[in-house]
């Protein structure tokens, strides 16, 4: 990524589902996630807020890994 933003390259494994992300978000503006119930929207938000830790991978904000901060 060449500009400031958020990069998500991670996996989250749970007994009932697995979430795999390879996502670049812009550093400004509004991003909207939508989809049917159970598609991972709330799980993604909880990962980005640090409530869940990914099974592997990284969450980068402005090229800085923020997992565990």
C-alpha positions as CSV (number, residue, x, y, z in Angstrom):
1,X,0.0,0.0,0.0
2,X,1.4,3.4,-1.0
3,X,-0.9,5.7,0.9
4,X,-2.0,5.8,4.5
5,X,-4.8,3.3,5.3
6,X,-5.7,0.0,6.8
7,X,-4.6,-3.4,5.5
8,X,-6.1,-6.6,6.7
9,X,-4.4,-9.8,5.8
10,X,-5.6,-12.4,8.3
11,X,-7.5,-15.5,9.2
12,X,-9.8,-16.1,12.1
13,X,-10.8,-19.7,12.8
14,X,-13.6,-20.6,15.1
15,X,-15.3,-24.0,15.6
16,X,-18.3,-23.0,13.5
17,X,-16.7,-20.8,10.8
18,X,-13.5,-19.4,9.3
19,X,-13.0,-15.8,8.1
20,X,-10.2,-15.1,5.7
21,X,-9.4,-11.5,4.7
22,X,-7.2,-9.8,2.2
23,X,-8.4,-6.2,2.2
24,X,-7.1,-2.7,1.7
25,X,-9.1,0.2,3.1
26,X,-8.5,3.9,2.3
27,X,-7.1,6.1,5.0
28,X,-9.9,8.6,4.7
29,X,-13.6,8.6,3.8
30,X,-16.3,6.2,4.6
31,X,-16.2,2.4,4.1
32,X,-19.4,0.4,4.4
33,X,-19.7,-3.4,4.9
34,X,-23.0,-5.0,4.1
35,X,-24.2,-8.5,3.6
36,X,-26.5,-11.2,5.0
37,X,-26.6,-12.2,8.6
38,X,-23.6,-14.4,9.5
39,X,-21.4,-13.1,6.7
40,X,-18.7,-11.7,9.2
41,X,-19.5,-8.0,9.4
42,X,-19.6,-7.8,13.2
43,X,-16.6,-10.2,13.4
44,X,-14.6,-7.9,11.1
45,X,-15.5,-4.9,13.3
46,X,-14.4,-6.7,16.4
47,X,-11.1,-7.7,14.8
48,X,-10.4,-4.1,13.8
49,X,-11.2,-2.9,17.4
50,X,-9.0,-5.5,19.0
51,X,-11.8,-7.5,20.7
52,X,-10.8,-10.6,18.7
53,X,-7.2,-11.6,17.8
54,X,-6.7,-13.3,14.4
55,X,-5.5,-16.9,14.2
56,X,-2.7,-15.6,11.9
57,X,-1.9,-12.6,9.8
58,X,-1.7,-8.9,10.4
59,X,-3.8,-5.7,10.8
60,X,-1.7,-2.8,9.6
61,X,-2.7,0.9,10.1
62,X,-0.4,3.2,8.2
63,X,2.0,0.2,7.8
64,X,2.2,-0.4,11.5
65,X,1.0,-3.8,12.9
66,X,-1.6,-3.1,15.6
67,X,-2.4,-6.6,16.7
68,X,-1.9,-6.8,20.5
69,X,-1.6,-3.1,21.1
